Amino acid sequence: MNSVTESLEHSNGQSQERLFTGLRIFLSASLAIVAAQLVGVPSWVAALGAVTYFARGGSLRSGGYNLACAVTGLGLGLVAIVGTAGWQLEQPWLALPTALLLSAIGAWAMGLVTGVGNIISYGIGILIAFTAQQPISLDGYFLLITAAVLGAIVAGLVDFIWPGKLFISGSAKSK
């Protein structure tokens, strides 16, 4: 009977930590949107940058790796879009799945080459690339990077002010 009580208390503690982690992510994304509006960059990209910070671990080092993977995924997505734009497919709707497949393979390969296999952050970067509807140029790329970095910086500040132990992946880690 004692082990059941301990199990329930442990489960309740994890549930509470997940709640607080969700609140930290929500607060970070909200503040990132406000900051993006003040700076003049796409606010939804800044919110995704904040979410990216917490994708795997909530430390400054993990957040930096997460952001680097998201920026790389953004680049891979844009390159895939440009690559498929030149193809003259009989069925134009095939361009999007083909570009997504190419960028996913690129993200997987980058994980093998760099040893940083954070597919969640790569995926967030690819998602930003495919939904941004920005002109595909260096200016558009840097604008999206700026917004994502702004969101990650805001999330890093929230994480510094309100540190937590549990991350999105659900694994408990202590600092």
N, C-alpha and C positions, 0 to 999 in steps of 0.2 A: 504494500500500500504506500509506503514511503517513496518508493521509486516512481510511482505514478504521480504523486504530488510534485516531486522534483522535476519530472518530465514536463508536467503542465506549467510549472513556474519557468522552466527553461524555454518552453515554447512561447509563453507569454512575453518573456524578455526579448526573444528574437522578434516577435511580432511588433513589440514596441520599438525596437531598434529600426526595423524596416519602415515603420510609420515615420519616425524621425528622419530617416534617410530620404524618404519620399518628400517630406516637408522641406528638407534642405535643397533637394533638387528643384522642387517647385519654386522656392524662394530664389534660388540662383537663376532659374530661367526667367522669372518675373523681373528681377533686377537687371538681367541681361537685356530684356526687351526694352526696359526704360532707358538703359545706357545706349542701346542701339538707336533709339528714337532721337536721343540727344546728339549722337554723333552723325546720324544720317546714313546708316548702313542697314541692310535688311534685318529686321528684328527677329524673324523666324529662324534665320541662320544663327544669330547670336544665341537664341534659346537652345538650338541644337548644339552649339558650341559648349553651352553650360552643361547640357546633358552628357556630351562627350567627355567632359572632365571626370564625371563619375562613372563612366562606362566600365572601367575595371580598376578598382581601387580609388581611394580618395586622397592620396597624398600628392604633393606638388610634383614629385618625380613621375608617378603614375599618370597624373593629369597631363604632364608634358608629353609622355609617350602616347597617350590617347589622342592628344591634339595633333601630334606629328602623323599618326596613322590616319586621322580624319582629313588632314590637308593632303596627304598622299592619295587617299581614296578620292578626294575631290579632283585631284589632277588626273588620276586614272579614269574617272568618269568623264571628264571633259575630253580627254584624248580618245576615249571610246566613242563619244558622240561625234567628234570631228572625223574619226576614222570611218564610221558608218555613214556619215553624211555624203561622202564621195561615191559610195556604192550606188549603183542604179538597180535597185531591187525591183522585181516585178510586183512584189507585194510590199509597199512601203511600211506597213505595220511591222514587218520583220526586223526593221532597223533597231527598234527599242530593245526587244529581247536579245538580239545579237550584241548590241552595245553593253547591255547589262551582263551578259555572259562573259564578254571580253574583259570588262572591268572587274568582275568577280574573280576570274582567273588571274588577272593582274594583282589583285589584292592577296590572293592565296600565294602567288609567287613571291610577292614582296615579304610576306610573312616567312617564307622559307629562306629567302636571301638575307633578310635583316635579323631574323630570329625574334622579331616582335610580331607575333601572330594575333593581333588584336582585331579580329574580323568584325567585331561590333563597331569599332571606331572607323575602320575602313568602310564599312557599310553605310555609316552615317555620312561620311564624305561623299560616297557615290550617290546617296540619296539627295544630298544637297546639289550635286552636279546635275542630276536629272530633273530636278524640280525647280531650279533657280530661275530659269527662263531669262538668264542674263545673256548678253552677247558673248559669244565664245571668243575671248581675247584675253590678253594679259591683264588689262584693266579690270575686266569682269572677274577674273580669277583672283586678283589681289583684293578686290572688294569683298568677295566671299570669304577669303582668308582672314581679312581684317574683322569681319563680323564674327566668324567662328572664334578667333583669338580673343576678341572682346568678351564673348560669352564665357570662354574658358577662364579668363582672368577674373571675371566677376564671380564665377563658381569657386575659383581658388581663394578669393577673399572671403566668401561665405564659409568655405571649408576651414579657413584659418580662424575665423571668428567663432564658428560653431562646428568644432570637429566631431566626427562620428566614427563608429566602429564597423558598421555594416554597409555594404555596397550593393549595387544593383544585382550582382551575380548571386547574392544570397549567402555568400560565405562570410562567416564572422572572422574578423581580423582585429587584432589589437595594435594600437600604436605604441 
